[in-house]
Amino acid sequence: MKHRWHPLASAEYDEAVDYYLVEACPAVGRNFVAAVSGAVRLMQEHP
């Protein structure tokens, strides 16, 4: 199964990643991206 982001969700995700990478710290940004990627992967494997 392939996922598709709603345009508003995609924009919100991008803003969150930018915020965490710039305002918080790069490690937080990487952890956020990994968590979202993991959740998407699980939804793809178990729709």
N, CA, C and O atoms as a CHARMM CRD file, in Angstrom:
* protein
*
  188
    1    1 MET  N      0.84900  -1.17500   0.00000 PROA 1      0.00000
    2    1 MET  CA     0.00000   0.00000   0.00000 PROA 1      0.00000
    3    1 MET  C      0.89400   1.23600   0.00000 PROA 1      0.00000
    4    1 MET  O      1.88500   1.30400   0.72700 PROA 1      0.00000
    5    2 LYS  N      0.53400   2.18400  -0.80700 PROA 2      0.00000
    6    2 LYS  CA     1.28000   3.43200  -0.86600 PROA 2      0.00000
    7    2 LYS  C      0.46400   4.51900  -0.17800 PROA 2      0.00000
    8    2 LYS  O     -0.75900   4.56900  -0.30300 PROA 2      0.00000
    9    3 HSD  N      1.15400   5.38200   0.54400 PROA 3      0.00000
   10    3 HSD  CA     0.43500   6.46200   1.20600 PROA 3      0.00000
   11    3 HSD  C      0.55700   7.74300   0.38800 PROA 3      0.00000
   12    3 HSD  O      1.46400   7.90900  -0.42800 PROA 3      0.00000
   13    4 ARG  N     -0.38000   8.62800   0.63600 PROA 4      0.00000
   14    4 ARG  CA    -0.37100   9.93000  -0.02200 PROA 4      0.00000
   15    4 ARG  C     -0.73600  10.95300   1.02700 PROA 4      0.00000
   16    4 ARG  O     -1.73600  10.79800   1.72900 PROA 4      0.00000
   17    5 TRP  N      0.06800  12.00000   1.14000 PROA 5      0.00000
   18    5 TRP  CA    -0.17400  13.05600   2.11600 PROA 5      0.00000
   19    5 TRP  C     -1.19900  14.04500   1.57600 PROA 5      0.00000
   20    5 TRP  O     -1.15700  14.41800   0.40300 PROA 5      0.00000
   21    6 HSD  N     -2.10500  14.46100   2.42500 PROA 6      0.00000
   22    6 HSD  CA    -2.98700  15.57500   2.09100 PROA 6      0.00000
   23    6 HSD  C     -2.09300  16.81400   2.04100 PROA 6      0.00000
   24    6 HSD  O     -1.18000  16.93300   2.85800 PROA 6      0.00000
   25    7 PRO  N     -2.32600  17.73300   1.11500 PROA 7      0.00000
   26    7 PRO  CA    -1.45700  18.90900   1.00200 PROA 7      0.00000
   27    7 PRO  C     -1.27900  19.68500   2.31600 PROA 7      0.00000
   28    7 PRO  O     -0.17400  20.13500   2.62000 PROA 7      0.00000
   29    8 LEU  N     -2.35900  19.84500   3.09500 PROA 8      0.00000
   30    8 LEU  CA    -2.23500  20.56300   4.36200 PROA 8      0.00000
   31    8 LEU  C     -1.42900  19.77000   5.38200 PROA 8      0.00000
   32    8 LEU  O     -0.66300  20.34600   6.15400 PROA 8      0.00000
   33    9 ALA  N     -1.59900  18.45300   5.38800 PROA 9      0.00000
   34    9 ALA  CA    -0.82600  17.61300   6.29800 PROA 9      0.00000
   35    9 ALA  C      0.64700  17.63800   5.91600 PROA 9      0.00000
   36    9 ALA  O      1.51800  17.68300   6.78400 PROA 9      0.00000
   37   10 SER  N      0.92100  17.61000   4.63500 PROA 10     0.00000
   38   10 SER  CA     2.30400  17.66400   4.16200 PROA 10     0.00000
   39   10 SER  C      2.96600  18.98000   4.57500 PROA 10     0.00000
   40   10 SER  O      4.11500  18.99100   5.01700 PROA 10     0.00000
   41   11 ALA  N      2.23900  20.07900   4.43000 PROA 11     0.00000
   42   11 ALA  CA     2.77900  21.38500   4.81800 PROA 11     0.00000
   43   11 ALA  C      3.02500  21.44600   6.32100 PROA 11     0.00000
   44   11 ALA  O      4.04200  21.97600   6.76800 PROA 11     0.00000
   45   12 GLU  N      2.08800  20.89800   7.10000 PROA 12     0.00000
   46   12 GLU  CA     2.24900  20.90800   8.55300 PROA 12     0.00000
   47   12 GLU  C      3.44000  20.04300   8.97200 PROA 12     0.00000
   48   12 GLU  O      4.20100  20.41500   9.86500 PROA 12     0.00000
   49   13 TYR  N      3.59300  18.89900   8.32700 PROA 13     0.00000
   50   13 TYR  CA     4.73500  18.02500   8.61200 PROA 13     0.00000
   51   13 TYR  C      6.05100  18.74600   8.30300 PROA 13     0.00000
   52   13 TYR  O      6.97500  18.73600   9.11600 PROA 13     0.00000
   53   14 ASP  N      6.13000  19.36500   7.13900 PROA 14     0.00000
   54   14 ASP  CA     7.34400  20.09300   6.75500 PROA 14     0.00000
   55   14 ASP  C      7.66700  21.21100   7.75100 PROA 14     0.00000
   56   14 ASP  O      8.82600  21.41500   8.11100 PROA 14     0.00000
   57   15 GLU  N      6.63700  21.92600   8.18900 PROA 15     0.00000
   58   15 GLU  CA     6.85000  22.99400   9.17000 PROA 15     0.00000
   59   15 GLU  C      7.35500  22.43600  10.49600 PROA 15     0.00000
   60   15 GLU  O      8.23500  23.01700  11.13100 PROA 15     0.00000
   61   16 ALA  N      6.79100  21.31000  10.90200 PROA 16     0.00000
   62   16 ALA  CA     7.22200  20.69100  12.16100 PROA 16     0.00000
   63   16 ALA  C      8.67000  20.23400  12.06900 PROA 16     0.00000
   64   16 ALA  O      9.45000  20.44800  12.99700 PROA 16     0.00000
   65   17 VAL  N      9.03100  19.61100  10.96600 PROA 17     0.00000
   66   17 VAL  CA    10.41300  19.15500  10.78300 PROA 17     0.00000
   67   17 VAL  C     11.35400  20.35300  10.81100 PROA 17     0.00000
   68   17 VAL  O     12.37800  20.32300  11.49400 PROA 17     0.00000
   69   18 ASP  N     11.01400  21.40200  10.07600 PROA 18     0.00000
   70   18 ASP  CA    11.85700  22.60500  10.06400 PROA 18     0.00000
   71   18 ASP  C     12.00200  23.17900  11.47100 PROA 18     0.00000
   72   18 ASP  O     13.09900  23.55300  11.88700 PROA 18     0.00000
   73   19 TYR  N     10.89400  23.24600  12.19700 PROA 19     0.00000
   74   19 TYR  CA    10.93900  23.78200  13.55300 PROA 19     0.00000
   75   19 TYR  C     11.87100  22.95100  14.43600 PROA 19     0.00000
   76   19 TYR  O     12.75700  23.48800  15.10100 PROA 19     0.00000
   77   20 TYR  N     11.65600  21.63800  14.43100 PROA 20     0.00000
   78   20 TYR  CA    12.47000  20.77900  15.29800 PROA 20     0.00000
   79   20 TYR  C     13.94400  20.83100  14.91800 PROA 20     0.00000
   80   20 TYR  O     14.80200  20.81500  15.80100 PROA 20     0.00000
   81   21 LEU  N     14.25600  20.89200  13.63800 PROA 21     0.00000
   82   21 LEU  CA    15.65400  20.92500  13.21300 PROA 21     0.00000
   83   21 LEU  C     16.33200  22.24500  13.55200 PROA 21     0.00000
   84   21 LEU  O     17.51400  22.26800  13.89600 PROA 21     0.00000
   85   22 VAL  N     15.58300  23.35300  13.45400 PROA 22     0.00000
   86   22 VAL  CA    16.18000  24.67600  13.64800 PROA 22     0.00000
   87   22 VAL  C     16.00000  25.18800  15.07700 PROA 22     0.00000
   88   22 VAL  O     16.96200  25.63300  15.70300 PROA 22     0.00000
   89   23 GLU  N     14.78500  25.12700  15.58800 PROA 23     0.00000
   90   23 GLU  CA    14.49600  25.72400  16.88700 PROA 23     0.00000
   91   23 GLU  C     14.80100  24.80300  18.06700 PROA 23     0.00000
   92   23 GLU  O     15.24100  25.26900  19.11900 PROA 23     0.00000
   93   24 ALA  N     14.57500  23.52600  17.90300 PROA 24     0.00000
   94   24 ALA  CA    14.83200  22.59700  19.01100 PROA 24     0.00000
   95   24 ALA  C     16.28000  22.12000  18.88600 PROA 24     0.00000
   96   24 ALA  O     17.19800  22.77500  19.38000 PROA 24     0.00000
   97   25 CYS  N     16.47200  21.01500  18.24800 PROA 25     0.00000
   98   25 CYS  CA    17.83100  20.54300  17.95100 PROA 25     0.00000
   99   25 CYS  C     17.73400  19.47000  16.88500 PROA 25     0.00000
  100   25 CYS  O     16.69200  18.83000  16.74600 PROA 25     0.00000
  101   26 PRO  N     18.80000  19.26400  16.13200 PROA 26     0.00000
  102   26 PRO  CA    18.75800  18.28800  15.04200 PROA 26     0.00000
  103   26 PRO  C     18.36300  16.88100  15.49400 PROA 26     0.00000
  104   26 PRO  O     17.68800  16.16700  14.75300 PROA 26     0.00000
  105   27 ALA  N     18.76300  16.48000  16.67600 PROA 27     0.00000
  106   27 ALA  CA    18.41600  15.14000  17.15700 PROA 27     0.00000
  107   27 ALA  C     16.90400  14.99300  17.32700 PROA 27     0.00000
  108   27 ALA  O     16.34000  13.94700  17.00700 PROA 27     0.00000
  109   28 VAL  N     16.25900  16.02700  17.82500 PROA 28     0.00000
  110   28 VAL  CA    14.80200  15.99400  17.98100 PROA 28     0.00000
  111   28 VAL  C     14.14400  15.90200  16.60500 PROA 28     0.00000
  112   28 VAL  O     13.19400  15.14100  16.42200 PROA 28     0.00000
  113   29 GLY  N     14.63700  16.65900  15.65500 PROA 29     0.00000
  114   29 GLY  CA    14.10200  16.61200  14.28600 PROA 29     0.00000
  115   29 GLY  C     14.25800  15.23500  13.66900 PROA 29     0.00000
  116   29 GLY  O     13.33000  14.72400  13.04100 PROA 29     0.00000
  117   30 ARG  N     15.42700  14.63100  13.84300 PROA 30     0.00000
  118   30 ARG  CA    15.65200  13.28200  13.30300 PROA 30     0.00000
  119   30 ARG  C     14.74200  12.26600  13.97500 PROA 30     0.00000
  120   30 ARG  O     14.21100  11.37600  13.31100 PROA 30     0.00000
  121   31 ASN  N     14.55600  12.39100  15.29300 PROA 31     0.00000
  122   31 ASN  CA    13.66800  11.46500  15.99800 PROA 31     0.00000
  123   31 ASN  C     12.22100  11.62400  15.53600 PROA 31     0.00000
  124   31 ASN  O     11.49600  10.63900  15.39800 PROA 31     0.00000
  125   32 PHE  N     11.81100  12.85400  15.30000 PROA 32     0.00000
  126   32 PHE  CA    10.44900  13.10400  14.81100 PROA 32     0.00000
  127   32 PHE  C     10.24900  12.46400  13.44400 PROA 32     0.00000
  128   32 PHE  O      9.25300  11.77700  13.21800 PROA 32     0.00000
  129   33 VAL  N     11.18500  12.68400  12.53800 PROA 33     0.00000
  130   33 VAL  CA    11.09200  12.10400  11.19600 PROA 33     0.00000
  131   33 VAL  C     11.06400  10.57800  11.27900 PROA 33     0.00000
  132   33 VAL  O     10.27900   9.93500  10.58200 PROA 33     0.00000
  133   34 ALA  N     11.90900   9.99900  12.12100 PROA 34     0.00000
  134   34 ALA  CA    11.94100   8.54300  12.27500 PROA 34     0.00000
  135   34 ALA  C     10.62600   8.01300  12.83400 PROA 34     0.00000
  136   34 ALA  O     10.15000   6.96400  12.39900 PROA 34     0.00000
  137   35 ALA  N     10.03800   8.71800  13.78400 PROA 35     0.00000
  138   35 ALA  CA     8.77400   8.28100  14.37500 PROA 35     0.00000
  139   35 ALA  C      7.64500   8.33200  13.35500 PROA 35     0.00000
  140   35 ALA  O      6.84900   7.39700  13.27100 PROA 35     0.00000
  141   36 VAL  N      7.56300   9.39900  12.58500 PROA 36     0.00000
  142   36 VAL  CA     6.51900   9.50700  11.57300 PROA 36     0.00000
  143   36 VAL  C      6.73400   8.46000  10.48300 PROA 36     0.00000
  144   36 VAL  O      5.78200   7.81800  10.04000 PROA 36     0.00000
  145   37 SER  N      7.96400   8.29100  10.05600 PROA 37     0.00000
  146   37 SER  CA     8.26500   7.28700   9.03300 PROA 37     0.00000
  147   37 SER  C      7.90000   5.89000   9.51500 PROA 37     0.00000
  148   37 SER  O      7.35400   5.08800   8.75700 PROA 37     0.00000
  149   38 GLY  N      8.20200   5.60400  10.77400 PROA 38     0.00000
  150   38 GLY  CA     7.85500   4.30600  11.34000 PROA 38     0.00000
  151   38 GLY  C      6.35100   4.09000  11.38600 PROA 38     0.00000
  152   38 GLY  O      5.87200   2.99500  11.09300 PROA 38     0.00000
  153   39 ALA  N      5.61000   5.11700  11.75000 PROA 39     0.00000
  154   39 ALA  CA     4.15200   5.01300  11.80200 PROA 39     0.00000
  155   39 ALA  C      3.57000   4.79600  10.40500 PROA 39     0.00000
  156   39 ALA  O      2.65600   3.99000  10.23000 PROA 39     0.00000
  157   40 VAL  N      4.09300   5.50600   9.42300 PROA 40     0.00000
  158   40 VAL  CA     3.62000   5.34300   8.04500 PROA 40     0.00000
  159   40 VAL  C      3.93800   3.92700   7.56000 PROA 40     0.00000
  160   40 VAL  O      3.10200   3.28300   6.92700 PROA 40     0.00000
  161   41 ARG  N      5.12400   3.45600   7.85300 PROA 41     0.00000
  162   41 ARG  CA     5.51900   2.10200   7.44900 PROA 41     0.00000
  163   41 ARG  C      4.57700   1.06100   8.06600 PROA 41     0.00000
  164   41 ARG  O      4.15400   0.12800   7.38300 PROA 41     0.00000
  165   42 LEU  N      4.24900   1.21700   9.34800 PROA 42     0.00000
  166   42 LEU  CA     3.32000   0.27900   9.99300 PROA 42     0.00000
  167   42 LEU  C      1.93600   0.31800   9.34600 PROA 42     0.00000
  168   42 LEU  O      1.30300  -0.72300   9.16700 PROA 42     0.00000
  169   43 MET  N      1.46900   1.50900   8.99800 PROA 43     0.00000
  170   43 MET  CA     0.15400   1.60700   8.34500 PROA 43     0.00000
  171   43 MET  C      0.17300   0.96200   6.96200 PROA 43     0.00000
  172   43 MET  O     -0.82400   0.38800   6.52400 PROA 43     0.00000
  173   44 GLN  N      1.31000   1.05800   6.28000 PROA 44     0.00000
  174   44 GLN  CA     1.42600   0.42500   4.97200 PROA 44     0.00000
  175   44 GLN  C      1.43600  -1.09400   5.08500 PROA 44     0.00000
  176   44 GLN  O      0.84500  -1.78900   4.25800 PROA 44     0.00000
  177   45 GLU  N      2.11300  -1.60700   6.11700 PROA 45     0.00000
  178   45 GLU  CA     2.21600  -3.04100   6.29500 PROA 45     0.00000
  179   45 GLU  C      0.93300  -3.64800   6.84300 PROA 45     0.00000
  180   45 GLU  O      0.63000  -4.81000   6.57200 PROA 45     0.00000
  181   46 HSD  N      0.17600  -2.86900   7.61400 PROA 46     0.00000
  182   46 HSD  CA    -1.03300  -3.35800   8.27200 PROA 46     0.00000
  183   46 HSD  C     -2.18200  -2.35600   8.07700 PROA 46     0.00000
  184   46 HSD  O     -2.61200  -1.69400   9.02100 PROA 46     0.00000
  185   47 PRO  N     -2.66900  -2.26100   6.82400 PROA 47     0.00000
  186   47 PRO  CA    -3.70400  -1.24900   6.53000 PROA 47     0.00000
  187   47 PRO  C     -5.02400  -1.49500   7.25800 PROA 47     0.00000
  188   47 PRO  O     -5.97000  -0.72300   7.09900 PROA 47     0.00000
